[in-house]
Amino acid sequence: MDKLIDYTLTKVETLNRGKEEITITNEDDKTILTITKMLTCTGCDMEIDRIEKDEDNYNVYIKLIKPSENKMSLQIITYKEVTLEIDSEDLDKDYKFNIIWK
């Protein structure tokens, strides 16, 4: 059975420019995971669902939210950046994150 990993969502920001990327930094006893995703319209969003550890990886499940088909939305490219903080003691020494888009 996969193990759920606790995290704290420390920042959510919408940017007018950027690039899709995942960055990992370590600060003291915390691992900081920042995920940047391109969104193609004003009604698009993303939400962190959960982080689970399987045998080899830490899977970050992210839900992509699309606007209602009944509403009009502008087609504008923006970037959403979310930053998660995870206690380093909850991670294995050699960890790998997989992003799973839902």
N, CA, C and O atoms as a DFTB+ gen file, in Angstrom:
408 C
 N C O
     1  1       0.839      -1.190       0.000
     2  2       0.000       0.000       0.000
     3  2       0.882       1.252       0.000
     4  3       1.883       1.309       0.715
     5  1       0.510       2.249      -0.801
     6  2       1.276       3.479      -0.879
     7  2       1.098       4.299       0.398
     8  3       0.042       4.277       1.031
     9  1       2.143       5.012       0.751
    10  2       2.139       5.826       1.962
    11  2       1.904       7.290       1.590
    12  3       2.586       7.826       0.717
    13  1       0.940       7.938       2.250
    14  2       0.698       9.368       2.029
    15  2       1.786      10.180       2.717
    16  3       2.192       9.867       3.836
    17  1       2.254      11.222       2.043
    18  2       3.301      12.093       2.564
    19  2       2.683      13.454       2.885
    20  3       2.007      14.049       2.046
    21  1       2.919      13.937       4.095
    22  2       2.428      15.259       4.492
    23  2       3.238      16.356       3.818
    24  3       4.439      16.206       3.591
    25  1       2.581      17.444       3.504
    26  2       3.240      18.600       2.915
    27  2       2.486      19.856       3.310
    28  3       1.339      19.794       3.755
    29  1       3.132      20.981       3.144
    30  2       2.507      22.279       3.369
    31  2       2.587      23.063       2.075
    32  3       3.661      23.196       1.487
    33  1       1.461      23.580       1.633
    34  2       1.418      24.437       0.454
    35  2       1.816      25.835       0.914
    36  3       1.065      26.491       1.636
    37  1       2.990      26.289       0.500
    38  2       3.511      27.555       1.022
    39  2       3.313      28.738       0.086
    40  3       3.356      29.888       0.524
    41  1       3.094      28.465      -1.216
    42  2       2.928      29.581      -2.146
    43  2       2.196      29.108      -3.390
    44  3       2.456      28.026      -3.918
    45  1       1.267      29.954      -3.848
    46  2       0.595      29.742      -5.127
    47  2       0.650      31.082      -5.843
    48  3       0.240      32.106      -5.296
    49  1       1.156      31.068      -7.062
    50  2       1.343      32.324      -7.774
    51  2       1.016      32.132      -9.251
    52  3       1.361      31.111      -9.848
    53  1       0.346      33.126      -9.833
    54  2       0.084      33.137     -11.268
    55  2       1.070      34.107     -11.903
    56  3       1.191      35.257     -11.480
    57  1       1.775      33.624     -12.928
    58  2       2.814      34.419     -13.587
    59  2       2.414      34.683     -15.034
    60  3       1.740      33.865     -15.660
    61  1       2.828      35.820     -15.553
    62  2       2.547      36.159     -16.950
    63  2       3.533      35.528     -17.921
    64  3       3.259      35.444     -19.119
    65  1       4.663      35.089     -17.420
    66  2       5.654      34.443     -18.280
    67  2       6.422      33.432     -17.443
    68  3       6.391      33.454     -16.213
    69  1       7.096      32.568     -18.134
    70  2       7.862      31.547     -17.430
    71  2       8.082      30.355     -18.311
    72  3       8.028      30.445     -19.537
    73  1       8.333      29.227     -17.669
    74  2       8.467      27.965     -18.393
    75  2       8.054      26.852     -17.452
    76  3       8.133      26.980     -16.230
    77  1       7.612      25.753     -18.053
    78  2       7.227      24.611     -17.240
    79  2       8.480      23.978     -16.659
    80  3       9.437      23.679     -17.373
    81  1       8.454      23.782     -15.349
    82  2       9.619      23.171     -14.709
    83  2       9.271      22.696     -13.316
    84  3       8.251      23.069     -12.738
    85  1      10.143      21.868     -12.803
    86  2      10.061      21.386     -11.431
    87  2      11.426      21.641     -10.804
    88  3      12.449      21.224     -11.346
    89  1      11.441      22.321      -9.672
    90  2      12.700      22.560      -8.979
    91  2      12.600      22.001      -7.562
    92  3      11.546      22.041      -6.928
    93  1      13.716      21.485      -7.093
    94  2      13.795      20.925      -5.748
    95  2      14.980      21.568      -5.058
    96  3      16.094      21.563      -5.582
    97  1      14.738      22.122      -3.883
    98  2      15.816      22.690      -3.079
    99  2      15.683      22.159      -1.654
   100  3      14.608      21.730      -1.234
   101  1      16.773      22.196      -0.934
   102  2      16.771      21.777       0.463
   103  2      17.152      22.960       1.321
   104  3      18.160      23.624       1.079
   105  1      16.336      23.216       2.324
   106  2      16.589      24.305       3.274
   107  2      16.436      23.744       4.677
   108  3      15.345      23.339       5.078
   109  1      17.520      23.724       5.410
   110  2      17.524      23.183       6.766
   111  2      16.945      21.768       6.757
   112  3      17.513      20.873       6.131
   113  1      15.832      21.561       7.439
   114  2      15.237      20.226       7.515
   115  2      14.023      20.080       6.601
   116  3      13.193      19.194       6.804
   117  1      13.918      20.954       5.592
   118  2      12.789      20.946       4.666
   119  2      13.252      20.718       3.228
   120  3      14.328      21.167       2.832
   121  1      12.433      20.022       2.461
   122  2      12.630      19.886       1.021
   123  2      11.555      20.737       0.365
   124  3      10.367      20.571       0.639
   125  1      11.977      21.647      -0.499
   126  2      11.067      22.585      -1.160
   127  2      10.885      22.132      -2.604
   128  3      11.850      22.051      -3.365
   129  1       9.648      21.840      -2.972
   130  2       9.306      21.392      -4.317
   131  2       8.457      22.479      -4.970
   132  3       7.379      22.813      -4.480
   133  1       8.956      23.033      -6.090
   134  2       8.230      24.069      -6.820
   135  2       7.883      23.530      -8.199
   136  3       8.748      23.051      -8.932
   137  1       6.598      23.618      -8.540
   138  2       6.097      23.104      -9.818
   139  2       5.487      24.273     -10.584
   140  3       4.621      24.979     -10.067
   141  1       5.944      24.472     -11.822
   142  2       5.405      25.528     -12.676
   143  2       4.785      24.872     -13.902
   144  3       5.426      24.068     -14.580
   145  1       3.524      25.225     -14.182
   146  2       2.773      24.623     -15.279
   147  2       2.138      25.718     -16.132
   148  3       1.584      26.683     -15.605
   149  1       2.224      25.562     -17.457
   150  2       1.575      26.499     -18.366
   151  2       0.084      26.182     -18.431
   152  3      -0.311      25.029     -18.600
   153  1      -0.741      27.229     -18.293
   154  2      -2.186      27.105     -18.421
   155  2      -2.617      27.953     -19.603
   156  3      -2.057      29.023     -19.842
   157  1      -3.617      27.475     -20.347
   158  2      -3.925      28.113     -21.631
   159  2      -5.170      28.991     -21.657
   160  3      -5.529      29.513     -22.712
   161  1      -5.833      29.162     -20.521
   162  2      -7.001      30.043     -20.519
   163  2      -7.242      30.588     -19.114
   164  3      -6.690      30.091     -18.133
   165  1      -8.082      31.622     -19.042
   166  2      -8.314      32.288     -17.760
   167  2      -9.051      31.412     -16.751
   168  3      -8.927      31.640     -15.548
   169  1      -9.802      30.433     -17.198
   170  2     -10.528      29.561     -16.284
   171  2      -9.764      28.322     -15.871
   172  3     -10.272      27.522     -15.085
   173  1      -8.549      28.142     -16.382
   174  2      -7.743      26.963     -16.053
   175  2      -7.042      27.156     -14.713
   176  3      -6.683      28.272     -14.337
   177  1      -6.858      26.057     -14.007
   178  2      -6.168      26.104     -12.725
   179  2      -5.579      24.729     -12.447
   180  3      -5.813      23.784     -13.200
   181  1      -4.822      24.617     -11.375
   182  2      -4.312      23.318     -10.945
   183  2      -4.341      23.254      -9.439
   184  3      -4.251      24.270      -8.749
   185  1      -4.471      22.029      -8.937
   186  2      -4.635      21.813      -7.507
   187  2      -3.855      20.568      -7.101
   188  3      -3.956      19.529      -7.754
   189  1      -3.088      20.671      -6.036
   190  2      -2.350      19.518      -5.532
   191  2      -3.344      18.590      -4.834
   192  3      -4.054      19.014      -3.922
   193  1      -3.396      17.343      -5.256
   194  2      -4.312      16.374      -4.663
   195  2      -3.650      15.666      -3.486
   196  3      -4.177      15.645      -2.374
   197  1      -2.479      15.088      -3.758
   198  2      -1.785      14.353      -2.698
   199  2      -0.374      13.985      -3.161
   200  3      -0.041      14.083      -4.342
   201  1       0.439      13.562      -2.199
   202  2       1.753      12.988      -2.485
   203  2       1.780      11.605      -1.846
   204  3       1.498      11.448      -0.658
   205  1       2.121      10.610      -2.651
   206  2       2.195       9.237      -2.173
   207  2       3.554       8.648      -2.498
   208  3       4.141       8.938      -3.540
   209  1       4.043       7.822      -1.595
   210  2       5.283       7.099      -1.858
   211  2       4.928       5.674      -2.249
   212  3       4.220       4.974      -1.525
   213  1       5.434       5.252      -3.411
   214  2       5.307       3.843      -3.775
   215  2       6.659       3.190      -3.515
   216  3       7.444       3.711      -2.723
   217  1       6.942       2.097      -4.141
   218  2       8.203       1.392      -3.880
   219  2       9.432       2.242      -4.165
   220  3      10.392       2.221      -3.394
   221  1       9.414       2.995      -5.274
   222  2      10.621       3.697      -5.703
   223  2      10.518       5.214      -5.737
   224  3      11.538       5.900      -5.676
   225  1       9.299       5.755      -5.833
   226  2       9.139       7.179      -6.112
   227  2       8.142       7.846      -5.188
   228  3       7.352       7.198      -4.501
   229  1       8.210       9.161      -5.198
   230  2       7.199       9.983      -4.550
   231  2       6.348      10.570      -5.669
   232  3       6.831      11.367      -6.473
   233  1       5.084      10.173      -5.716
   234  2       4.185      10.602      -6.778
   235  2       3.358      11.787      -6.300
   236  3       2.648      11.706      -5.298
   237  1       3.463      12.891      -7.038
   238  2       2.708      14.098      -6.729
   239  2       1.527      14.125      -7.694
   240  3       1.709      14.271      -8.902
   241  1       0.327      13.986      -7.159
   242  2      -0.882      13.971      -7.981
   243  2      -1.442      15.391      -8.055
   244  3      -1.754      16.009      -7.037
   245  1      -1.562      15.893      -9.294
   246  2      -2.040      17.252      -9.505
   247  2      -3.254      17.210     -10.415
   248  3      -3.233      16.604     -11.486
   249  1      -4.302      17.863      -9.969
   250  2      -5.538      17.920     -10.745
   251  2      -5.531      19.191     -11.592
   252  3      -5.384      20.296     -11.069
   253  1      -5.692      19.018     -12.917
   254  2      -5.847      20.161     -13.812
   255  2      -7.323      20.506     -13.866
   256  3      -8.161      19.645     -14.135
   257  1      -7.639      21.762     -13.610
   258  2      -9.021      22.210     -13.591
   259  2      -9.275      23.035     -14.846
   260  3      -8.607      24.037     -15.099
   261  1     -10.258      22.589     -15.625
   262  2     -10.617      23.287     -16.858
   263  2     -11.903      24.064     -16.624
   264  3     -12.720      23.678     -15.788
   265  1     -12.088      25.162     -17.359
   266  2     -13.315      25.945     -17.168
   267  2     -14.540      25.166     -17.652
   268  3     -14.438      24.242     -18.459
   269  1     -15.668      25.561     -17.145
   270  2     -16.920      24.948     -17.561
   271  2     -17.111      25.143     -19.060
   272  3     -16.795      26.201     -19.603
   273  1     -17.627      24.123     -19.714
   274  2     -17.857      24.223     -21.162
   275  2     -18.961      25.223     -21.483
   276  3     -19.066      25.684     -22.619
   277  1     -19.781      25.560     -20.498
   278  2     -20.886      26.485     -20.707
   279  2     -20.478      27.948     -20.545
   280  3     -21.289      28.841     -20.785
   281  1     -19.264      28.198     -20.152
   282  2     -18.796      29.560     -19.932
   283  2     -17.716      29.914     -20.932
   284  3     -16.944      29.062     -21.371
   285  1     -17.677      31.185     -21.280
   286  2     -16.614      31.662     -22.164
   287  2     -15.396      32.020     -21.311
   288  3     -15.527      32.532     -20.199
   289  1     -14.234      31.745     -21.843
   290  2     -13.006      32.150     -21.153
   291  2     -12.002      32.624     -22.198
   292  3     -11.987      32.149     -23.333
   293  1     -11.178      33.558     -21.792
   294  2     -10.161      34.080     -22.687
   295  2      -9.035      33.075     -22.843
   296  3      -8.644      32.407     -21.886
   297  1      -8.527      32.977     -24.039
   298  2      -7.404      32.079     -24.286
   299  2      -6.119      32.883     -24.098
   300  3      -5.612      33.512     -25.026
   301  1      -5.618      32.842     -22.881
   302  2      -4.413      33.574     -22.500
   303  2      -3.462      32.593     -21.830
   304  3      -3.863      31.838     -20.945
   305  1      -2.226      32.605     -22.245
   306  2      -1.244      31.711     -21.632
   307  2      -0.705      32.364     -20.363
   308  3      -0.174      33.474     -20.391
   309  1      -0.854      31.652     -19.260
   310  2      -0.258      32.055     -17.992
   311  2       0.458      30.841     -17.408
   312  3       0.328      29.723     -17.907
   313  1       1.199      31.079     -16.364
   314  2       1.910      29.999     -15.677
   315  2       1.502      30.017     -14.215
   316  3       1.505      31.064     -13.568
   317  1       1.154      28.853     -13.706
   318  2       0.819      28.716     -12.291
   319  2       2.007      28.051     -11.612
   320  3       2.512      27.026     -12.069
   321  1       2.436      28.651     -10.523
   322  2       3.563      28.115      -9.765
   323  2       3.093      27.796      -8.353
   324  3       2.574      28.665      -7.652
   325  1       3.277      26.560      -7.946
   326  2       2.946      26.149      -6.583
   327  2       4.218      25.658      -5.902
   328  3       5.054      24.990      -6.510
   329  1       4.340      26.006      -4.631
   330  2       5.505      25.603      -3.853
   331  2       5.034      24.793      -2.651
   332  3       4.168      25.219      -1.887
   333  1       5.627      23.616      -2.510
   334  2       5.310      22.703      -1.416
   335  2       6.527      22.541      -0.522
   336  3       7.666      22.538      -0.989
   337  1       6.267      22.407       0.759
   338  2       7.329      22.182       1.733
   339  2       7.082      20.828       2.382
   340  3       5.997      20.557       2.895
   341  1       8.101      19.987       2.351
   342  2       8.003      18.634       2.895
   343  2       9.120      18.456       3.922
   344  3      10.261      18.841       3.669
   345  1       8.798      17.877       5.072
   346  2       9.836      17.580       6.055
   347  2      10.803      16.572       5.450
   348  3      10.392      15.508       4.987
   349  1      12.068      16.905       5.455
   350  2      13.080      16.021       4.850
   351  2      13.122      14.653       5.509
   352  3      13.461      13.664       4.858
   353  1      12.787      14.581       6.775
   354  2      12.807      13.293       7.475
   355  2      11.717      12.344       6.957
   356  3      11.780      11.140       7.207
   357  1      10.719      12.877       6.236
   358  2       9.670      12.041       5.653
   359  2      10.082      11.437       4.311
   360  3       9.353      10.622       3.746
   361  1      11.242      11.834       3.804
   362  2      11.719      11.363       2.504
   363  2      12.911      10.432       2.677
   364  3      13.695      10.570       3.616
   365  1      13.033       9.488       1.762
   366  2      14.222       8.631       1.744
   367  2      15.442       9.467       1.354
   368  3      15.312      10.575       0.832
   369  1      16.609       8.923       1.613
   370  2      17.849       9.639       1.270
   371  2      17.927       9.928      -0.232
   372  3      18.240      11.048      -0.633
   373  1      17.649       8.936      -1.044
   374  2      17.644       9.103      -2.498
   375  2      16.189       9.108      -2.960
   376  3      15.590       8.050      -3.160
   377  1      15.629      10.297      -3.127
   378  2      14.222      10.393      -3.494
   379  2      14.078      10.899      -4.926
   380  3      14.946      11.589      -5.461
   381  1      12.950      10.527      -5.522
   382  2      12.625      10.986      -6.871
   383  2      11.139      11.327      -6.905
   384  3      10.305      10.537      -6.461
   385  1      10.812      12.504      -7.433
   386  2       9.419      12.911      -7.560
   387  2       8.927      12.649      -8.973
   388  3       9.620      12.942      -9.948
   389  1       7.732      12.097      -9.077
   390  2       7.021      11.961     -10.347
   391  2       5.783      12.832     -10.263
   392  3       5.073      12.795      -9.258
   393  1       5.513      13.601     -11.281
   394  2       4.309      14.408     -11.336
   395  2       3.277      13.642     -12.146
   396  3       3.541      13.239     -13.278
   397  1       2.105      13.444     -11.566
   398  2       1.035      12.724     -12.239
   399  2      -0.134      13.695     -12.385
   400  3      -0.746      14.113     -11.402
   401  1      -0.426      14.041     -13.638
   402  2      -1.501      14.994     -13.948
   403  2      -2.802      14.239     -14.084
   404  3      -2.873      13.221     -14.773
   405  1      -3.823      14.736     -13.430
   406  2      -5.145      14.105     -13.485
   407  2      -6.133      15.023     -14.169
   408  3      -7.304      14.671     -14.314
